[in-house]
């Protein structure tokens, strides 16, 4: 049982809804980590800005978005992440 709630779409405040919408635009879904992190929207906004900045090709200019997502998937798999 988690100490922080996993915020669902119908329970989200206006700030949380903005975070969820951006997550859906960027990744096609809202990860549970984003849902839990949005329990404190101000902190999640900062973390999400960092994640988005790292994913954007024009900012990092090293790897394309698809390759970065594959690296994330491979790293998660190697670390035993269930999803």
Buried (B, 14 or more C-beta within 10 A) or exposed (E): EEEEEEBEEEEBEEBBBBBBEBBEEBBEEBEEEBBBBBBBBEEBBEBBEEBBEEBEEEEEEEBEEEEBEEEBEEEEEEEEEEE
